[in-house]
């Protein structure tokens, strides 16, 4: 695993930050996060299904899967605050919520990696386009439509290898279907 720790924080409008740490790096990366209205709606409906602040439910299943890592979900509303921690859950709403946040984190980290490649390592762009396509095929991105502007910019960026620019055009067509 390249990423060892991820924290997503956002307000009621879906704006916030994603903070992540890479292996063998001392400084965490903090990037802006903006959840799309569709992703925010899916997240809000999961929170509502959990009735998280009103509940004392323990989401940890009876089986432990520590190799999957520990997930923490939390809400703060005024003076009220609650955090739940688990490594595996059988609760469908909690699982859906964690998956939505994972998709948002993966998308934000991918955008960060692409921006670094565009500035400093353009030869990494083809590999990143393949990674994006893989995430797209697995439905592992929060909202692929948010990537259309970035892909359009990549497709015309002369600093990026032609193979990556062409791949960006193919991804645009896939997303627009």
Steps between C-alpha positions, in 0.01 A plus 500: 500500500628842409253699712506418869249747645211702355272752672205665326325794660219699345216734585131458424561633146765237421797737515799412710839335488657163444820433692712199416839361588717298268740234617853624571391866499491710814265775390131432436344645185193719547287564193163670454199274462171579333245223493262509206130551579429136405778363724396730784141378471613135520711582806220695669252218443743252659545727803122532530453123475752457782337769718856534616479771766186354654639146507754317715536214251832319480561437129783249549396152385563200723786400269817705504689586182785724622695453177236716328592800713291695745223729382374783715187693419389800697260791508507826688185708514526791738602361838403144407775275372535128440771281345470129419793273419499161328697286257202312356128552527186312405296820518407586142470876555839518678661293225347723230620810683856371531502401131379846395774665703757257359391594147528870583847451647619292205375764257664786694832315524488419128441868418796593721725242333399626156573860595848398623559306178395796288740732683801279566469147360313502169626150415283365784185622324436183294513287816263739677254488208504119531438531874208734433353260246532214747319699769236602248437138392463391864263785582758611757482875437269729694377692196687449170325801348709721729806380306380613157660847519831354618496236225425768241800699622722191487387421146642833378806527727809488276721405797314171544595206275267448204396154622365654824324782313326248275411287801346807663280550192383137519420542870298813426288300255450220755392741772261688271314182400 
